[in-house]
């Protein structure tokens, strides 16, 4: 299954210069947050594939105008073609506003999903906006990752962890790809296409 992961910055390649052929072969689109809701609506309309999303810390506007035709998977496990996808959006709390959480609050969110995790017998993809703690995150509070995500990866060993929030312009902290035990970690900043079943993922990311 080929997946387009997106986050943080609308891709001019897709939005300003769109051709339907650019999404040929894509089976699923996953947004890791901080994108214009109209951008997501545009992609679901012209691609005819499901668009799933979690909220980023700048997505308060979604409350009044959510992306049409798309599915929010925050605090849910969504199953697509047998692939179990868990969503936990938001960033570390650093100021008043929606979609920001302390470590304790994020831990409680994950704990409330235990019945879903039990019934689904785990997850294949963990989708977040923020990174995991000390896995390509920033050391400043706004860009610090969550230990909760490491705990989930330790316990359930999802094949993928997708996140955004750490931009390419941040320099050495930015990595497109990393691996934590058996979990492939992908920073979805702008856009990234990958194959769920690719055994040599690192060599084929684009």
N, C-alpha and C positions, 0 to 999 in steps of 0.2 A: 504494500500500500504506500503510495507516494503522498507525502504531506508537505504543505507549504506552511511554515511557521513565520509569523510576522509580529512586530512590536515596535513601539516608540516613535517611529518615523515613517510616514506614508511613502511608499516607493514610487518615485516618478516613473520608473520603468513600467510599473503596473497601472498607475492612475492617470498620469498625464499622457502617456503614449501607449494606451491599452490596445492590445490585439488579443482576441480570444485564444489564438494559438499559443500565447505565452503561458496559459494555464492548462494546455493540453496534457493529459495524463495525470493531473492532480486529482486525488481522490478525496482530500480533506484539507480544509484551511483552519489553522488554529492561531488565534490572536492572544498574545501574552500581555496586552494592555497598552494604554497611553496612545490610542489611535483615534482619529476622527470617526465617529459613528457612521457618518455618511460614506467613508471609505470602506468600512465593513459591509454596509448595505450594497455598495457598488460591486464589491467582489462577489457577494452571494448571488446577486442578480445576473451578472455576466458570466459567472463560472458554472452555475447550476450544480455546485457541490456544497455540502454543509459547511457553514462557518461557525466555529465554536469560539467563545471568548471568555477571558477573565478580566476583571477590572484592574487598571493601573492606578497609581496614586493621583493621577491627573484626570481621572474619568468621572468626576462628579457630574458632568454634563449628561452622562448616560441616564441619570435619574429622570430627567425631563424628556430626553430624546434618545432612547436606546436604539441600537442599530437594527433596522427592520429586516426580518427574515433570518436573523442569526440567533444562536442559542447560547445563553449564558450558562456556564458550567461551574461558576463559583459555588463551593460547598456541595458539589454534586459529583457523582461518578456517571459519566455518559459513556454508553457502549456503542461503538460504531464498527460494524463488520467484525464483531467479536473482540475488538480492541477496547480495553477498559481505561477510560481517561478521567482523571481526577483533577478538579480545579480548585486552586486556593490563591486568588488574586490579592493585590494590595502590596504595600511596602511597609517598612518599619515606620512606626509613628514618630514624626519629627516636628509636627505642627498641627494645629486644629484642622479638621477636614475629614472627608470620607475616604474609605479604602486605605486606611493606615492602621497599623496594629502594633502593639507591643509583642514581645516574644511570648509572653504569657497568653495574650489574646489569640495569637496564631495557634498556639498549642491547644487551646480550648476549641478552636474551630476544627482542627484536625481530629480531636477526640470525639467531637459530635458526629463525625463521619464514620466512626467505628462500625455501627450497624451496616452501613453500605459496604464498607471494606470487607466485613465478614460475609455478607450475602454474595458479594461479587468475587470473593476469594482473592482479594488483592487488586493490584492495578498494573497496567502496562505502561501508561504515560502519566507523569505528574506534570501539571501545567500551573505555572505561577507567574507573577510579574517580577517579584524580587528574586535574586539568586539565593542559594543556600549559604550559610555562614562559612566564611573562609574558603569558599569555592568560587573564585573570580568575583567576589563582592568588593565593595569599597570599605575603607576603614572609617569614613565619616558616617554618622548615624543615618542620614537619608538613604545611603546606598549600601548599608550593612545588610547582609543576608540573614535568613532565619535558621536557627539550629533545628527547628521543627522539621524542615525539609530534609536535613541530613538523617534525622531519626526515621522519617518515613522511608527514605531510600535504604537505610540499614535494615528495617523490618520487612519491607515488601519487595525490595529489589526490582522496581520498575525498569523496563528496558530503556526508557527515556525520561529525562527531566528537562522540560522546556521553560525558559524564563526570558525576561527582557531586562529593562531598567539600567543596565550597564552599557553605555553607548560606546560606539567605536571611537568617538572623539576623546574618550577618557584615557587613552593611551595604553600603558602596559597592563592595566587592570582588565582590559577588554580581551576576551577570548571567544571565538566562535564555537570552539569545541573543547570539551574536557571529558574526563571519565572518572567516576567515583565508584570503586568496586565494580559491580557489573552494570552500572547505570551510565548510559551515554548522556552527557550534559550538552545542551545546545542553547546558545544565546541567540534568540530570534530577532535581534535588532534589525530593523528594516525588513529583510526577508531572507529566508533560508529554505531550500528544498531538500528533503531527505527521504530515503526509502526506509520504511519501518523494518524491513527484512534484510537490509544491507549488512553483510558480515564485515565489510571493509569501509565502514561509514566515514571514518576520518579522512580517507583519501578521496571521497566522492562528494563531500559537502559543497554546496554552491549557493 
